[in-house]
Amino acid sequence: MLKRLTKSVVRAIALLVAAPVALLAGFGRWDIGFQFFAQSVALIPGLLGDYLRSAYYTLTLQQFFMTSRISFGSIVAQSSTSIGPGVYIGAYCVIGASSIGERTQIASHVQILSGARQHARTPDGQISGCGPNNLKPISIGPDCWLGAGSLIMADVGSKTTIGAGSVVTRPIGSGAIAFGNPATVQKQVVS
């Protein structure tokens, strides 16, 4: 009981500390401010940094729960992102426009892109910039495990494990173990 009370007090203090920064970011509505402070809070080390990142994202993302944890060096690049309760995001991850289900575990150095086609080519072959119309939110189901260094460019169903270093280019259904480049289902463990 004392441990839970202590965590609640620390979370409340973190929310108070993060509130001015979230205000400067327009509570996630001002894209440049949101990204600046997302990158800034990513560099705060230790447990203090974990609490401050959680507080900042609670105040700026479409949805975020203080029971989730984002480790040092990791950033959420789009404020439209939704992260469920009990999610763990390891160090040095980049999370694009996405919806991440509860209790999902994401190892270090994982990248969740905002879709597979963020940059298009003009008729004369030049690469155009990435605009909001090019982003496709990626859905990661609840109770997933994304292995270290995986690159996620398509949806991942619930209770699915993605092997370390895998590149998900096509949707992976629920209850699967998938790995490789491109990732393919190797085993169906939950139906």
N, CA and C atoms as a LAMMPS dump frame, in Angstrom:
ITEM: TIMESTEP
0
ITEM: NUMBER OF ATOMS
573
ITEM: BOX BOUNDS ff ff ff
-5.0000000000000000e+02 5.0000000000000000e+02
-5.0000000000000000e+02 5.0000000000000000e+02
-5.0000000000000000e+02 5.0000000000000000e+02
ITEM: ATOMS id mol type element x y z
1 1 1 N 0.819 -1.185 0
2 1 2 C 0 0 0
3 1 3 C 0.872 1.262 0
4 2 1 N 1.935 1.263 0.797
5 2 2 C 2.833 2.413 0.85
6 2 3 C 3.526 2.618 -0.493
7 3 1 N 3.912 1.503 -1.137
8 3 2 C 4.565 1.59 -2.442
9 3 3 C 3.629 2.219 -3.472
10 4 1 N 2.353 1.81 -3.469
11 4 2 C 1.381 2.36 -4.416
12 4 3 C 1.134 3.845 -4.149
13 5 1 N 1.048 4.206 -2.884
14 5 2 C 0.846 5.604 -2.509
15 5 3 C 2.039 6.453 -2.95
16 6 1 N 3.248 5.938 -2.725
17 6 2 C 4.458 6.655 -3.13
18 6 3 C 4.476 6.877 -4.646
19 7 1 N 4.152 5.824 -5.415
20 7 2 C 4.11 5.958 -6.875
21 7 3 C 3.078 6.99 -7.309
22 8 1 N 1.926 7.005 -6.657
23 8 2 C 0.882 7.978 -6.99
24 8 3 C 1.34 9.405 -6.729
25 9 1 N 2.03 9.606 -5.623
26 9 2 C 2.539 10.939 -5.287
27 9 3 C 3.609 11.366 -6.299
28 10 1 N 4.524 10.46 -6.628
29 10 2 C 5.583 10.778 -7.601
30 10 3 C 4.971 11.087 -8.97
31 11 1 N 3.96 10.329 -9.379
32 11 2 C 3.289 10.584 -10.669
33 11 3 C 2.617 11.952 -10.667
34 12 1 N 1.983 12.315 -9.551
35 12 2 C 1.332 13.628 -9.455
36 12 3 C 2.362 14.757 -9.55
37 13 1 N 3.49 14.593 -8.881
38 13 2 C 4.554 15.603 -8.948
39 13 3 C 5.094 15.7 -10.377
40 14 1 N 5.295 14.547 -11.017
41 14 2 C 5.782 14.555 -12.402
42 14 3 C 4.804 15.275 -13.33
43 15 1 N 3.511 15.073 -13.12
44 15 2 C 2.508 15.78 -13.936
45 15 3 C 2.594 17.295 -13.721
46 16 1 N 2.802 17.708 -12.483
47 16 2 C 2.939 19.141 -12.197
48 16 3 C 4.186 19.727 -12.864
49 17 1 N 5.293 18.988 -12.823
50 17 2 C 6.544 19.451 -13.434
51 17 3 C 6.406 19.498 -14.959
52 18 1 N 5.724 18.513 -15.54
53 18 2 C 5.592 18.431 -16.995
54 18 3 C 4.535 19.376 -17.566
55 19 1 N 3.631 19.854 -16.735
56 19 2 C 2.527 20.69 -17.221
57 19 3 C 2.988 21.946 -17.972
58 20 1 N 3.966 22.72 -17.467
59 20 2 C 4.396 23.902 -18.228
60 20 3 C 4.995 23.556 -19.595
61 21 1 N 5.732 22.451 -19.645
62 21 2 C 6.333 22.016 -20.903
63 21 3 C 5.234 21.586 -21.879
64 22 1 N 4.249 20.845 -21.365
65 22 2 C 3.123 20.422 -22.202
66 22 3 C 2.339 21.638 -22.698
67 23 1 N 2.205 22.645 -21.848
68 23 2 C 1.526 23.885 -22.255
69 23 3 C 2.279 24.556 -23.402
70 24 1 N 3.614 24.619 -23.303
71 24 2 C 4.425 25.207 -24.375
72 24 3 C 4.315 24.404 -25.674
73 25 1 N 4.009 23.119 -25.555
74 25 2 C 3.822 22.272 -26.738
75 25 3 C 2.367 22.282 -27.204
76 26 1 N 1.558 23.14 -26.601
77 26 2 C 0.146 23.212 -26.979
78 26 3 C -0.596 21.927 -26.655
79 27 1 N -0.144 21.229 -25.615
80 27 2 C -0.714 19.935 -25.228
81 27 3 C -0.792 18.985 -26.424
82 28 1 N 0.269 19.027 -27.242
83 28 2 C 0.386 18.128 -28.384
84 28 3 C -0.192 18.67 -29.673
85 29 1 N -0.801 19.842 -29.636
86 29 2 C -1.429 20.4 -30.845
87 29 3 C -0.46 21.207 -31.701
88 30 1 N 0.63 21.683 -31.107
89 30 2 C 1.634 22.451 -31.848
90 30 3 C 2.775 21.505 -32.156
91 31 1 N 2.845 21.055 -33.405
92 31 2 C 3.744 19.981 -33.81
93 31 3 C 5.217 20.275 -33.514
94 32 1 N 5.687 21.458 -33.835
95 32 2 C 7.097 21.797 -33.621
96 32 3 C 7.427 21.787 -32.125
97 33 1 N 6.565 22.376 -31.314
98 33 2 C 6.783 22.372 -29.87
99 33 3 C 6.708 20.972 -29.291
100 34 1 N 5.744 20.176 -29.763
101 34 2 C 5.612 18.804 -29.287
102 34 3 C 6.887 18.015 -29.552
103 35 1 N 7.406 18.089 -30.766
104 35 2 C 8.6 17.333 -31.119
105 35 3 C 9.835 17.824 -30.367
106 36 1 N 9.961 19.144 -30.205
107 36 2 C 11.106 19.69 -29.465
108 36 3 C 11.143 19.133 -28.041
109 37 1 N 9.999 19.188 -27.35
110 37 2 C 9.986 18.732 -25.962
111 37 3 C 10.007 17.208 -25.856
112 38 1 N 9.467 16.498 -26.851
113 38 2 C 9.568 15.029 -26.856
114 38 3 C 11.037 14.618 -26.925
115 39 1 N 11.804 15.3 -27.769
116 39 2 C 13.232 14.999 -27.876
117 39 3 C 13.966 15.423 -26.608
118 40 1 N 13.531 16.505 -26.003
119 40 2 C 14.18 16.98 -24.773
120 40 3 C 13.959 16.023 -23.608
121 41 1 N 12.704 15.592 -23.395
122 41 2 C 12.441 14.7 -22.253
123 41 3 C 13.032 13.316 -22.48
124 42 1 N 13.308 12.969 -23.731
125 42 2 C 13.939 11.673 -24.021
126 42 3 C 15.334 11.586 -23.419
127 43 1 N 15.963 12.727 -23.161
128 43 2 C 17.352 12.755 -22.703
129 43 3 C 17.51 12.851 -21.188
130 44 1 N 16.412 12.782 -20.454
131 44 2 C 16.492 12.824 -18.991
132 44 3 C 16.713 11.391 -18.498
133 45 1 N 17.828 11.141 -17.807
134 45 2 C 18.167 9.755 -17.433
135 45 3 C 17.397 9.248 -16.213
136 46 1 N 17.477 7.946 -16.047
137 46 2 C 17.014 7.277 -14.837
138 46 3 C 15.512 7.247 -14.636
139 47 1 N 15.146 6.874 -13.421
140 47 2 C 13.746 6.745 -13.045
141 47 3 C 13.021 8.085 -13.129
142 48 1 N 13.722 9.168 -12.767
143 48 2 C 13.14 10.505 -12.883
144 48 3 C 12.717 10.767 -14.328
145 49 1 N 13.579 10.422 -15.278
146 49 2 C 13.259 10.601 -16.689
147 49 3 C 12.054 9.772 -17.114
148 50 1 N 11.978 8.533 -16.615
149 50 2 C 10.831 7.679 -16.94
150 50 3 C 9.522 8.332 -16.493
151 51 1 N 9.51 8.853 -15.279
152 51 2 C 8.297 9.496 -14.765
153 51 3 C 7.973 10.775 -15.536
154 52 1 N 8.995 11.573 -15.861
155 52 2 C 8.737 12.821 -16.586
156 52 3 C 8.273 12.559 -18.019
157 53 1 N 8.842 11.545 -18.681
158 53 2 C 8.365 11.19 -20.031
159 53 3 C 6.909 10.741 -19.973
160 54 1 N 6.591 9.903 -18.998
161 54 2 C 5.203 9.434 -18.861
162 54 3 C 4.257 10.61 -18.62
163 55 1 N 4.669 11.541 -17.776
164 55 2 C 3.827 12.707 -17.494
165 55 3 C 3.656 13.566 -18.749
166 56 1 N 4.758 13.828 -19.454
167 56 2 C 4.685 14.641 -20.673
168 56 3 C 3.745 14.004 -21.699
169 57 1 N 3.899 12.7 -21.924
170 57 2 C 3.068 12.042 -22.927
171 57 3 C 1.62 11.897 -22.469
172 58 1 N 1.386 11.799 -21.163
173 58 2 C 0.009 11.786 -20.657
174 58 3 C -0.697 13.085 -21.029
175 59 1 N 0.037 14.183 -20.977
176 59 2 C -0.541 15.499 -21.244
177 59 3 C -0.575 15.874 -22.725
178 60 1 N 0.152 15.145 -23.577
179 60 2 C 0.248 15.576 -24.976
180 60 3 C -0.22 14.567 -26.014
181 61 1 N -0.199 13.28 -25.714
182 61 2 C -0.617 12.292 -26.705
183 61 3 C -2.133 12.153 -26.719
184 62 1 N -2.642 11.567 -27.806
185 62 2 C -4.075 11.304 -27.896
186 62 3 C -4.511 10.466 -26.697
187 63 1 N -3.697 9.454 -26.347
188 63 2 C -3.967 8.644 -25.163
189 63 3 C -2.644 8.09 -24.637
190 64 1 N -2.457 8.184 -23.345
191 64 2 C -1.287 7.615 -22.682
192 64 3 C -1.634 7.418 -21.218
193 65 1 N -1.137 6.348 -20.62
194 65 2 C -1.413 6.051 -19.221
195 65 3 C -0.116 6.133 -18.424
196 66 1 N -0.207 6.713 -17.243
197 66 2 C 0.972 6.856 -16.379
198 66 3 C 1.538 5.509 -15.936
199 67 1 N 0.797 4.42 -16.132
200 67 2 C 1.306 3.093 -15.783
201 67 3 C 2.215 2.535 -16.876
202 68 1 N 2.325 3.249 -17.986
203 68 2 C 3.239 2.833 -19.056
204 68 3 C 4.59 3.484 -18.833
205 69 1 N 5.62 2.91 -19.461
206 69 2 C 6.987 3.415 -19.244
207 69 3 C 7.7 3.566 -20.575
208 70 1 N 8.353 4.706 -20.744
209 70 2 C 9.165 4.975 -21.93
210 70 3 C 10.586 5.242 -21.448
211 71 1 N 11.524 4.427 -21.884
212 71 2 C 12.901 4.494 -21.406
213 71 3 C 13.718 5.6 -22.074
214 72 1 N 14.911 5.808 -21.531
215 72 2 C 15.843 6.835 -21.982
216 72 3 C 16.088 6.766 -23.49
217 73 1 N 16.096 7.927 -24.129
218 73 2 C 16.432 8.023 -25.542
219 73 3 C 15.294 7.709 -26.497
220 74 1 N 14.15 7.3 -25.981
221 74 2 C 13.015 6.972 -26.846
222 74 3 C 12.098 8.171 -27.003
223 75 1 N 11.57 8.33 -28.213
224 75 2 C 10.644 9.439 -28.469
225 75 3 C 9.4 8.937 -29.184
226 76 1 N 8.319 9.655 -28.967
227 76 2 C 7.091 9.479 -29.74
228 76 3 C 7.049 10.674 -30.68
229 77 1 N 7.018 10.404 -31.981
230 77 2 C 7.162 11.462 -32.979
231 77 3 C 5.855 12.145 -33.365
232 78 1 N 4.721 11.51 -33.093
233 78 2 C 3.426 12.074 -33.498
234 78 3 C 2.486 12.12 -32.295
235 79 1 N 1.896 13.279 -32.051
236 79 2 C 0.998 13.41 -30.9
237 79 3 C -0.322 12.669 -31.101
238 80 1 N -0.594 12.205 -32.308
239 80 2 C -1.811 11.428 -32.573
240 80 3 C -1.693 9.995 -32.056
241 81 1 N -0.546 9.625 -31.529
242 81 2 C -0.29 8.273 -31.04
243 81 3 C -1.098 7.979 -29.783
244 82 1 N -1.526 6.724 -29.674
245 82 2 C -2.277 6.248 -28.515
246 82 3 C -1.536 5.045 -27.93
247 83 1 N -1.21 5.123 -26.636
248 83 2 C -0.466 4.049 -25.96
249 83 3 C -1.272 3.593 -24.751
250 84 1 N -1.605 2.319 -24.73
251 84 2 C -2.443 1.758 -23.671
252 84 3 C -1.718 1.61 -22.343
253 85 1 N -2.451 1.18 -21.311
254 85 2 C -1.854 1.014 -19.982
255 85 3 C -0.902 -0.173 -19.918
256 86 1 N 0.121 -0.054 -19.075
257 86 2 C 1.049 -1.145 -18.836
258 86 3 C 2.008 -1.434 -19.973
259 87 1 N 2.164 -0.492 -20.9
260 87 2 C 3.081 -0.67 -22.031
261 87 3 C 4.495 -0.315 -21.584
262 88 1 N 5.475 -1.095 -22.03
263 88 2 C 6.883 -0.808 -21.772
264 88 3 C 7.568 -0.554 -23.111
265 89 1 N 8.277 0.565 -23.212
266 89 2 C 9.044 0.903 -24.413
267 89 3 C 10.496 1.055 -23.989
268 90 1 N 11.365 0.216 -24.543
269 90 2 C 12.778 0.209 -24.193
270 90 3 C 13.519 1.445 -24.671
271 91 1 N 14.816 1.44 -24.486
272 91 2 C 15.662 2.585 -24.817
273 91 3 C 15.842 2.749 -26.324
274 92 1 N 15.966 3.997 -26.736
275 92 2 C 16.312 4.396 -28.105
276 92 3 C 15.303 3.912 -29.149
277 93 1 N 14.041 3.982 -28.827
278 93 2 C 12.987 3.643 -29.79
279 93 3 C 12.424 4.916 -30.4
280 94 1 N 11.903 4.795 -31.609
281 94 2 C 11.19 5.888 -32.265
282 94 3 C 9.801 5.359 -32.603
283 95 1 N 8.798 6.009 -32.04
284 95 2 C 7.421 5.578 -32.218
285 95 3 C 6.704 6.623 -33.069
286 96 1 N 6.307 6.237 -34.271
287 96 2 C 5.558 7.128 -35.154
288 96 3 C 4.077 7.073 -34.836
289 97 1 N 3.258 7.546 -35.779
290 97 2 C 1.805 7.529 -35.61
291 97 3 C 1.361 6.082 -35.43
292 98 1 N 0.809 5.79 -34.263
293 98 2 C 0.452 4.407 -33.975
294 98 3 C -0.536 4.319 -32.827
295 99 1 N -1.082 3.121 -32.686
296 99 2 C -1.919 2.769 -31.551
297 99 3 C -1.327 1.489 -30.97
298 100 1 N -0.9 1.546 -29.713
299 100 2 C -0.225 0.418 -29.079
300 100 3 C -1.108 -0.103 -27.953
301 101 1 N -1.47 -1.381 -28.03
302 101 2 C -2.371 -1.993 -27.067
303 101 3 C -1.739 -2.22 -25.705
304 102 1 N -2.588 -2.398 -24.733
305 102 2 C -2.141 -2.553 -23.343
306 102 3 C -1.207 -3.744 -23.154
307 103 1 N -0.301 -3.552 -22.236
308 103 2 C 0.678 -4.562 -21.802
309 103 3 C 1.668 -4.987 -22.888
310 104 1 N 1.721 -4.292 -23.988
311 104 2 C 2.698 -4.619 -25.029
312 104 3 C 4.089 -4.233 -24.551
313 105 1 N 5.061 -5.059 -24.874
314 105 2 C 6.452 -4.845 -24.476
315 105 3 C 7.273 -4.588 -25.735
316 106 1 N 8.001 -3.478 -25.748
317 106 2 C 8.8 -3.1 -26.913
318 106 3 C 10.253 -3.005 -26.467
319 107 1 N 11.11 -3.83 -27.062
320 107 2 C 12.527 -3.857 -26.686
321 107 3 C 13.24 -2.605 -27.203
322 108 1 N 14.518 -2.478 -26.916
323 108 2 C 15.314 -1.316 -27.33
324 108 3 C 15.528 -1.268 -28.843
325 109 1 N 15.709 -0.069 -29.34
326 109 2 C 16.045 0.216 -30.735
327 109 3 C 14.962 -0.2 -31.728
328 110 1 N 13.716 -0.274 -31.287
329 110 2 C 12.593 -0.595 -32.185
330 110 3 C 12.106 0.694 -32.824
331 111 1 N 11.744 0.614 -34.081
332 111 2 C 11.132 1.748 -34.766
333 111 3 C 9.766 1.328 -35.289
334 112 1 N 8.764 2.117 -34.945
335 112 2 C 7.428 1.93 -35.493
336 112 3 C 7.199 3.126 -36.407
337 113 1 N 7.261 2.875 -37.711
338 113 2 C 7.097 3.958 -38.674
339 113 3 C 5.638 4.35 -38.79
340 114 1 N 5.398 5.511 -39.337
341 114 2 C 4.034 5.975 -39.588
342 114 3 C 3.581 5.476 -40.954
343 115 1 N 3.633 4.17 -41.149
344 115 2 C 3.274 3.565 -42.427
345 115 3 C 4.508 3.316 -43.278
346 116 1 N 4.312 2.574 -44.35
347 116 2 C 5.423 2.166 -45.209
348 116 3 C 5.739 3.172 -46.312
349 117 1 N 4.84 4.095 -46.557
350 117 2 C 5.035 5.026 -47.69
351 117 3 C 4.883 6.474 -47.234
352 118 1 N 5.826 6.931 -46.442
353 118 2 C 5.767 8.287 -45.922
354 118 3 C 6.231 9.329 -46.936
355 119 1 N 7.083 8.916 -47.859
356 119 2 C 7.619 9.836 -48.855
357 119 3 C 7.28 9.32 -50.246
358 120 1 N 6.615 10.151 -51.012
359 120 2 C 6.264 9.776 -52.384
360 120 3 C 7.232 10.446 -53.349
361 121 1 N 7.201 10.02 -54.579
362 121 2 C 8.003 10.663 -55.63
363 121 3 C 7.099 11.485 -56.527
364 122 1 N 7.614 12.625 -56.953
365 122 2 C 6.89 13.465 -57.906
366 122 3 C 6.992 12.815 -59.283
367 123 1 N 6.179 13.259 -60.246
368 123 2 C 6.249 12.667 -61.588
369 123 3 C 7.649 12.716 -62.217
370 124 1 N 8.479 13.687 -61.828
371 124 2 C 9.829 13.762 -62.392
372 124 3 C 10.862 13.006 -61.542
373 125 1 N 10.41 12.242 -60.515
374 125 2 C 11.296 11.371 -59.765
375 125 3 C 11.863 11.934 -58.479
376 126 1 N 11.552 13.185 -58.147
377 126 2 C 12.059 13.756 -56.909
378 126 3 C 11.23 13.263 -55.728
379 127 1 N 11.898 13.133 -54.576
380 127 2 C 11.189 12.716 -53.368
381 127 3 C 10.5 13.928 -52.764
382 128 1 N 9.21 13.768 -52.482
383 128 2 C 8.462 14.857 -51.852
384 128 3 C 8.578 14.73 -50.338
385 129 1 N 8.302 15.798 -49.664
386 129 2 C 8.354 15.777 -48.204
387 129 3 C 7.242 14.928 -47.614
388 130 1 N 7.401 14.616 -46.365
389 130 2 C 6.399 13.812 -45.66
390 130 3 C 5.381 14.751 -45.046
391 131 1 N 4.158 14.677 -45.515
392 131 2 C 3.086 15.492 -44.962
393 131 3 C 2.117 14.633 -44.181
394 132 1 N 1.188 15.266 -43.469
395 132 2 C 0.239 14.5 -42.658
396 132 3 C -0.618 13.535 -43.483
397 133 1 N -0.815 13.838 -44.766
398 133 2 C -1.604 12.939 -45.62
399 133 3 C -0.851 11.665 -45.978
400 134 1 N 0.463 11.655 -45.785
401 134 2 C 1.278 10.474 -46.104
402 134 3 C 1.372 9.494 -44.936
403 135 1 N 0.961 9.924 -43.746
404 135 2 C 1.108 9.081 -42.564
405 135 3 C -0.041 8.084 -42.459
406 136 1 N 0.301 6.844 -42.164
407 136 2 C -0.701 5.798 -41.927
408 136 3 C -0.431 5.23 -40.54
409 137 1 N -1.328 5.487 -39.594
410 137 2 C -1.102 4.966 -38.246
411 137 3 C -1 3.436 -38.236
412 138 1 N -0.047 2.937 -37.474
413 138 2 C 0.184 1.504 -37.331
414 138 3 C -0.49 1.033 -36.042
415 139 1 N -1.152 -0.103 -36.111
416 139 2 C -1.825 -0.669 -34.939
417 139 3 C -1.02 -1.867 -34.418
418 140 1 N -0.674 -1.804 -33.139
419 140 2 C -0.014 -2.907 -32.447
420 140 3 C -1.005 -3.375 -31.385
421 141 1 N -1.391 -4.626 -31.426
422 141 2 C -2.388 -5.143 -30.497
423 141 3 C -1.884 -5.249 -29.069
424 142 1 N -2.778 -5.591 -28.151
425 142 2 C -2.357 -5.793 -26.755
426 142 3 C -1.533 -7.069 -26.603
427 143 1 N -0.722 -7.087 -25.558
428 143 2 C 0.064 -8.267 -25.166
429 143 3 C 1.035 -8.734 -26.242
430 144 1 N 1.626 -7.808 -26.964
431 144 2 C 2.621 -8.146 -27.992
432 144 3 C 4.026 -7.995 -27.433
433 145 1 N 4.977 -8.609 -28.105
434 145 2 C 6.402 -8.439 -27.811
435 145 3 C 7.072 -8.092 -29.124
436 146 1 N 7.725 -6.918 -29.181
437 146 2 C 8.491 -6.507 -30.355
438 146 3 C 9.961 -6.592 -29.99
439 147 1 N 10.685 -7.512 -30.621
440 147 2 C 12.077 -7.763 -30.295
441 147 3 C 12.997 -6.606 -30.657
442 148 1 N 14.163 -6.591 -30.05
443 148 2 C 15.148 -5.521 -30.215
444 148 3 C 15.472 -5.273 -31.678
445 149 1 N 15.502 -4.001 -32.035
446 149 2 C 15.904 -3.602 -33.372
447 149 3 C 14.897 -3.907 -34.464
448 150 1 N 13.689 -4.297 -34.101
449 150 2 C 12.706 -4.578 -35.157
450 150 3 C 12.184 -3.273 -35.752
451 151 1 N 11.761 -3.367 -37.006
452 151 2 C 11.235 -2.228 -37.757
453 151 3 C 9.813 -2.581 -38.156
454 152 1 N 8.861 -1.792 -37.676
455 152 2 C 7.446 -2.107 -37.861
456 152 3 C 6.832 -1.093 -38.825
457 153 1 N 6.392 -1.592 -39.992
458 153 2 C 5.794 -0.735 -41.024
459 153 3 C 4.36 -1.136 -41.341
460 154 1 N 3.818 -2.142 -40.625
461 154 2 C 2.451 -2.611 -40.85
462 154 3 C 1.877 -3.091 -39.52
463 155 1 N 0.576 -3.308 -39.489
464 155 2 C -0.129 -3.685 -38.268
465 155 3 C 0.342 -5.038 -37.722
466 156 1 N 0.296 -5.148 -36.394
467 156 2 C 0.652 -6.383 -35.689
468 156 3 C -0.522 -6.736 -34.785
469 157 1 N -1.064 -7.947 -34.92
470 157 2 C -2.208 -8.382 -34.133
471 157 3 C -1.863 -8.646 -32.679
472 158 1 N -2.881 -8.843 -31.87
473 158 2 C -2.704 -9.062 -30.436
474 158 3 C -1.954 -10.363 -30.154
475 159 1 N -1.257 -10.394 -29.031
476 159 2 C -0.535 -11.57 -28.534
477 159 3 C 0.468 -12.123 -29.546
478 160 1 N 1.084 -11.227 -30.307
479 160 2 C 2.042 -11.622 -31.334
480 160 3 C 3.454 -11.256 -30.905
481 161 1 N 4.407 -12.105 -31.244
482 161 2 C 5.82 -11.863 -30.977
483 161 3 C 6.522 -11.602 -32.3
484 162 1 N 7.254 -10.49 -32.357
485 162 2 C 8.065 -10.152 -33.528
486 162 3 C 9.528 -10.317 -33.11
487 163 1 N 10.256 -11.161 -33.826
488 163 2 C 11.64 -11.454 -33.481
489 163 3 C 12.57 -10.263 -33.63
490 164 1 N 13.659 -10.29 -32.893
491 164 2 C 14.657 -9.226 -32.933
492 164 3 C 15.169 -9.026 -34.352
493 165 1 N 15.302 -7.774 -34.754
494 165 2 C 15.839 -7.436 -36.065
495 165 3 C 14.886 -7.656 -37.226
496 166 1 N 13.659 -8.035 -36.952
497 166 2 C 12.698 -8.306 -38.026
498 166 3 C 12.171 -7.023 -38.638
499 167 1 N 11.744 -7.123 -39.898
500 167 2 C 11.161 -5.99 -40.615
501 167 3 C 9.743 -6.386 -41.018
502 168 1 N 8.763 -5.762 -40.378
503 168 2 C 7.36 -6.067 -40.653
504 168 3 C 6.877 -5.147 -41.773
505 169 1 N 6.717 -5.714 -42.974
506 169 2 C 6.279 -4.938 -44.139
507 169 3 C 4.823 -5.186 -44.496
508 170 1 N 4.264 -6.288 -43.977
509 170 2 C 2.86 -6.641 -44.216
510 170 3 C 2.212 -6.963 -42.878
511 171 1 N 0.892 -6.778 -42.767
512 171 2 C 0.225 -7.071 -41.49
513 171 3 C 0.483 -8.496 -41.013
514 172 1 N 0.682 -8.622 -39.692
515 172 2 C 0.864 -9.921 -39.038
516 172 3 C -0.351 -10.11 -38.128
517 173 1 N -1.027 -11.246 -38.257
518 173 2 C -2.233 -11.51 -37.483
519 173 3 C -1.961 -11.761 -36.009
520 174 1 N -3.024 -12.038 -35.289
521 174 2 C -2.949 -12.267 -33.843
522 174 3 C -2.35 -13.629 -33.508
523 175 1 N -1.692 -13.692 -32.352
524 175 2 C -1.206 -14.941 -31.791
525 175 3 C -0.104 -15.621 -32.569
526 176 1 N 0.709 -14.855 -33.272
527 176 2 C 1.749 -15.446 -34.112
528 176 3 C 3.137 -15.142 -33.573
529 177 1 N 4.086 -15.955 -34.006
530 177 2 C 5.505 -15.649 -33.834
531 177 3 C 6.021 -15.416 -35.247
532 178 1 N 6.55 -14.22 -35.475
533 178 2 C 7.031 -13.86 -36.81
534 178 3 C 8.42 -13.266 -36.7
535 179 1 N 9.263 -13.586 -37.683
536 179 2 C 10.592 -12.979 -37.726
537 179 3 C 11.119 -13.037 -39.141
538 180 1 N 12.208 -12.296 -39.349
539 180 2 C 12.859 -12.258 -40.646
540 180 3 C 12.717 -10.912 -41.321
541 181 1 N 13.308 -10.837 -42.524
542 181 2 C 13.244 -9.629 -43.339
543 181 3 C 12.917 -10.037 -44.772
544 182 1 N 11.66 -9.885 -45.158
545 182 2 C 10.521 -9.39 -44.391
546 182 3 C 10.012 -10.436 -43.41
547 183 1 N 9.385 -9.959 -42.337
548 183 2 C 8.885 -10.86 -41.303
549 183 3 C 7.775 -11.745 -41.853
550 184 1 N 7.879 -13.031 -41.554
551 184 2 C 6.835 -13.982 -41.92
552 184 3 C 6.462 -14.794 -40.693
553 185 1 N 5.223 -15.251 -40.66
554 185 2 C 4.746 -16.042 -39.536
555 185 3 C 5.44 -17.393 -39.563
556 186 1 N 6.108 -17.732 -38.467
557 186 2 C 6.81 -19.001 -38.345
558 186 3 C 6.001 -20.012 -37.534
559 187 1 N 5.149 -19.484 -36.656
560 187 2 C 4.374 -20.372 -35.807
561 187 3 C 3.135 -19.615 -35.315
562 188 1 N 2.021 -20.293 -35.271
563 188 2 C 0.792 -19.747 -34.717
564 188 3 C 0.633 -20.337 -33.315
565 189 1 N 0.697 -19.495 -32.277
566 189 2 C 0.675 -20.021 -30.903
567 189 3 C -0.663 -19.802 -30.202
568 190 1 N -1.385 -18.785 -30.592
569 190 2 C -2.684 -18.478 -30.013
570 190 3 C -3.643 -18.255 -31.164
571 191 1 N -4.822 -18.855 -31.083
572 191 2 C -5.777 -18.656 -32.188
573 191 3 C -6.802 -17.6 -31.861
